[in-house]
Amino acid sequence: KCLDGTRTDVLTEIIDWIYDTDESVPCILWLCGQAGKGKSAIVHMIALWFKNVGGVGSCFCFSCDWQAEHLEEKIFRTITCDLAERDPAFRQALVGALATDEPLKTSSDVTLQWQKLILEPL
């Protein structure tokens, strides 16, 4: 996580984005930047804060070093597990989706995962 007192401006900006209910505000925050600039520390700090305030969400990080692991295939399964862990209604809807589509559990089709594991259960 971030050292105490550091990156306060960007952390405040992200927290403000989380609480902003205006329809024009993007639903996804994409944090990007050069290697070593603290993106992972910021993301982990926000994820910890959000968990501590009882928020329902997910955090997923990509790294060029892990390209061989096909992380893009794991993003929606990870998000799905995080949401199911924090939200009983989502968990129940997800159980229903998986009960009717067994191959979905291991599919590498990210479009299908998005539709069946995230959108439809929501």
C-alpha positions as CSV (number, residue, x, y, z in Angstrom):
1,K,0.0,0.0,0.0
2,C,1.0,3.7,-0.1
3,L,3.2,5.1,2.6
4,D,1.2,7.3,5.0
5,G,0.7,10.8,3.6
6,T,1.7,10.0,0.1
7,R,-0.4,10.0,-3.1
8,T,-3.2,11.7,-1.2
9,D,-4.4,13.7,-4.3
10,V,-4.9,10.7,-6.5
11,L,-6.4,8.6,-3.7
12,T,-8.9,11.4,-3.0
13,E,-9.7,11.7,-6.7
14,I,-10.4,7.9,-6.9
15,I,-12.6,8.0,-3.7
16,D,-14.5,10.9,-5.1
17,W,-15.0,8.9,-8.4
18,I,-16.3,6.0,-6.4
19,Y,-19.0,8.1,-4.6
20,D,-19.9,10.2,-7.7
21,T,-23.5,9.1,-8.8
22,D,-23.7,11.4,-11.8
23,E,-24.7,9.4,-14.9
24,S,-22.0,11.0,-17.0
25,V,-19.2,9.5,-14.7
26,P,-17.5,6.4,-16.3
27,C,-18.4,3.1,-14.6
28,I,-14.8,1.8,-14.9
29,L,-11.6,3.5,-13.6
30,W,-8.6,2.6,-15.7
31,L,-5.4,3.5,-13.8
32,C,-2.3,3.4,-16.1
33,G,1.2,4.9,-16.1
34,Q,4.8,4.1,-16.4
35,A,6.4,1.2,-14.5
36,G,7.4,2.1,-10.9
37,K,5.0,5.1,-10.5
38,G,3.0,3.5,-7.8
39,K,-0.1,2.2,-9.6
40,S,-0.1,-1.1,-7.7
41,A,0.3,0.7,-4.4
42,I,-2.6,3.0,-5.2
43,V,-4.9,0.2,-6.3
44,H,-4.1,-1.9,-3.3
45,M,-4.7,1.1,-1.0
46,I,-8.1,1.8,-2.6
47,A,-9.1,-1.9,-2.5
48,L,-8.3,-2.1,1.2
49,W,-10.1,1.1,2.0
50,F,-13.1,0.0,-0.1
51,K,-13.3,-3.4,1.6
52,N,-13.0,-1.7,5.1
53,V,-15.9,0.6,4.3
54,G,-18.1,-2.4,3.2
55,G,-17.9,-1.7,-0.5
56,V,-18.7,-4.4,-3.1
57,G,-16.1,-4.4,-5.8
58,S,-13.0,-6.1,-7.3
59,C,-9.4,-5.3,-8.0
60,F,-7.5,-6.8,-10.8
61,C,-4.0,-5.9,-11.9
62,F,-2.2,-6.7,-15.2
63,S,1.6,-6.9,-15.6
64,C,3.7,-7.3,-18.7
65,D,5.8,-9.8,-16.6
66,W,2.8,-12.2,-16.4
67,Q,1.8,-12.3,-20.0
68,A,2.4,-16.0,-20.3
69,E,-0.3,-16.6,-17.6
70,H,-3.1,-15.3,-19.9
71,L,-4.5,-13.0,-17.2
72,E,-7.0,-11.5,-19.6
73,E,-8.8,-14.9,-19.4
74,K,-8.9,-14.7,-15.6
75,I,-10.2,-11.1,-15.1
76,F,-13.9,-11.8,-15.2
77,R,-13.6,-15.0,-13.2
78,T,-11.7,-13.1,-10.6
79,I,-14.2,-10.2,-10.5
80,T,-17.1,-12.7,-10.4
81,C,-15.6,-14.5,-7.3
82,D,-14.9,-11.2,-5.6
83,L,-18.5,-10.0,-6.1
84,A,-20.0,-13.3,-5.1
85,E,-18.0,-13.3,-1.9
86,R,-19.3,-9.8,-1.0
87,D,-22.9,-9.9,-2.3
88,P,-25.3,-12.8,-1.4
89,A,-27.8,-11.8,-4.1
90,F,-25.1,-11.8,-6.8
91,R,-23.8,-15.1,-5.5
92,Q,-27.2,-16.7,-5.8
93,A,-27.7,-15.4,-9.3
94,L,-24.2,-16.7,-10.3
95,V,-25.0,-20.2,-8.9
96,G,-28.0,-20.3,-11.2
97,A,-26.0,-19.2,-14.2
98,L,-23.3,-21.8,-13.6
99,A,-25.8,-24.6,-12.9
100,T,-27.3,-24.2,-16.4
101,D,-23.9,-23.7,-18.2
102,E,-21.2,-26.1,-17.0
103,P,-18.6,-25.2,-19.7
104,L,-18.8,-21.6,-18.5
105,K,-16.7,-22.4,-15.5
106,T,-13.6,-23.0,-17.7
107,S,-14.3,-21.0,-20.8
108,S,-11.5,-18.7,-22.0
109,D,-14.0,-16.6,-24.0
110,V,-13.8,-13.2,-22.2
111,T,-16.9,-11.9,-24.1
112,L,-18.9,-14.9,-22.9
113,Q,-17.5,-14.6,-19.4
114,W,-18.5,-10.9,-19.3
115,Q,-22.0,-11.6,-20.5
116,K,-22.7,-14.8,-18.4
117,L,-20.6,-14.2,-15.3
118,I,-21.1,-10.5,-14.8
119,L,-23.9,-8.9,-16.7
120,E,-26.6,-11.5,-16.5
121,P,-26.1,-12.2,-12.8
122,L,-26.2,-8.5,-12.0
